[in-house]
Amino acid sequence: MMFLCSALAGCTGDDDGVELDGSDGGYDYASNVDNHRMLMGDVCDIKDLSGAYDWDGVKEIYENGEHAEKSDGSYRTLMGFADASGKNHAYDAYYGADGSWNDFVSAAIDGTGAFAGESDTVRDQATEKGIQNGVMTAYAIHELNAAIIKAEAGNWGPDDAQHAWDEGWAFYHGPDDAGADYDGCGPYATADKRAGNFGTANADGTAATNVATLAAMNDGLTAMQNEDMQGLVDAR
C-alpha cells in the first residue's frame, strides 16, 4: 500500500493543471504533498516581484496565496506559515514572540518597524531571504518534528508520520518538474549557492549539507516504514 501511495503522489497538480511526479531531488514521496510542494511557486513569484520593488504584488501573494490551492478552494499561504504560533520549531522561543518570522517579513514588505526608512534594496533582501531561508526552513523543521510526534503516538503510516516527513522535504526543496520548476527558490537552493562560495559543493555542484540532508530524509522515511523510532530520531 505504501508503494502505491508513493506511485500516486503527484498525480493531480494544483496549479492550472500542472501534474507533479512523485519525487523531488532524489527523495520519493510516500504520500501526496502536491499542494505543499506548489507553495514554492509563491516563493519564486515573490522573489521576482520583490526584486522589482512591487510591494503591493508581494503583499498580495504573501497574504492570500497563489499556487497552493486546497481542495476547498482556499489557498495555503506563506503568511499563514510565518504567523502560526505553537509550532515545532525554536524560532518563536528564541525571538520571544509568536509568529516571529511574520513580524520580520511583514515589516520588510511594508517598510515599517526595523525597516522604516530603509531602501527598497534592503527591504527586498530581507523579504526574499526572510521567506526563502527563514519561513520555509522553520516550517520544514516543524514538519520533521511533527513526524516524530506522530510516530511516538504510533501513527507511522503515509497519512500520518510519513506525510509530515514528506512535507518537510517539500518545504525545503520544492518541486523540480518541468511544468513547476520551483526548486531554485527554497532553502535547498540557498545551500547549493553558498556551497559554491565556501567550497563545500561536490562535483555536481550540490552542497555537502544537501547531500547529508537528503540521505537523512531517506533514512528517516525508511525508519518510519519499519517503525524504527531510534532510526527516525537519528535521521532528524
RAZI-V401206 format. One record per residue. RES is the residue in one letter. SS is DSSP state (2 for helix, 1 for strand, 0 for the rest). PHI is phi as a letter, one per 20 degrees, with the letter a starting at -180 (999 if undefined). Layout:
res	ss	phi
RES	SS	PHI
RES	SS	PHI
This chain:
res	ss	phi
M	0	999
M	2	f
F	2	f
L	2	f
C	2	f
S	2	f
A	2	f
L	2	e
A	0	g
G	0	n
C	0	f
T	0	c
G	0	e
D	0	d
D	0	c
D	0	l
G	0	n
V	0	f
E	0	d
L	0	d
D	0	e
G	0	e
S	1	b
D	1	b
G	0	l
G	0	n
Y	1	d
D	1	e
Y	0	f
A	0	e
S	0	b
N	0	e
V	0	c
D	2	g
N	2	f
H	2	f
R	2	f
M	2	f
L	2	f
M	2	f
G	2	f
D	2	f
V	2	f
C	2	f
D	2	f
I	2	f
K	2	g
D	2	f
L	2	f
S	2	f
G	2	f
A	0	e
Y	0	m
D	0	e
W	2	f
D	2	f
G	2	f
V	2	f
K	2	f
E	2	f
I	2	f
Y	2	g
E	2	e
N	2	d
G	0	n
E	0	b
H	0	d
A	0	e
E	1	e
K	0	e
S	0	f
D	0	e
G	0	n
S	0	e
Y	1	d
R	0	f
T	0	c
L	2	f
M	2	f
G	2	g
F	2	f
A	2	f
D	2	e
A	0	f
S	0	d
G	0	m
K	0	e
N	0	e
H	0	b
A	0	e
Y	2	f
D	2	f
A	2	f
Y	2	f
Y	2	e
G	0	m
A	0	b
D	0	f
G	0	m
S	2	f
W	2	f
N	2	f
D	2	g
F	2	f
V	2	f
S	2	f
A	2	f
A	2	f
I	2	f
D	2	e
G	0	m
T	0	c
G	2	l
A	2	f
F	2	d
A	0	f
G	0	n
E	0	f
S	0	f
D	2	g
T	2	f
V	2	f
R	2	f
D	2	f
Q	2	f
A	2	f
T	2	f
E	2	f
K	2	f
G	2	f
I	2	f
Q	2	f
N	2	d
G	2	e
V	2	f
M	2	f
T	2	f
A	2	g
Y	2	f
A	2	f
I	2	f
H	2	g
E	2	f
L	2	f
N	2	f
A	2	f
A	2	f
I	2	f
I	2	f
K	2	f
A	2	f
E	2	f
A	0	e
G	0	n
N	0	d
W	0	e
G	0	f
P	0	f
D	0	e
D	0	c
A	2	f
Q	2	f
H	2	f
A	2	f
W	2	f
D	2	g
E	2	f
G	2	g
W	2	f
A	2	g
F	2	f
Y	2	e
H	0	d
G	0	n
P	0	f
D	1	d
D	1	f
A	0	f
G	0	e
A	1	b
D	1	e
Y	0	d
D	2	f
G	2	e
C	2	d
G	0	d
P	2	g
Y	2	g
A	2	f
T	2	f
A	2	f
D	2	f
K	2	f
R	2	f
A	2	f
G	2	f
N	2	f
F	2	d
G	0	m
T	0	d
A	1	e
N	0	e
A	0	f
D	0	e
G	0	n
T	0	e
A	1	f
A	2	g
T	2	f
N	2	f
V	2	f
A	2	f
T	2	f
L	2	f
A	2	f
A	2	f
M	2	f
N	2	f
D	2	f
G	2	f
L	2	f
T	2	f
A	2	f
M	2	f
Q	2	f
N	0	e
E	0	l
D	0	d
M	2	f
Q	2	f
G	2	f
L	2	f
V	2	f
D	2	f
A	2	f
R	0	f
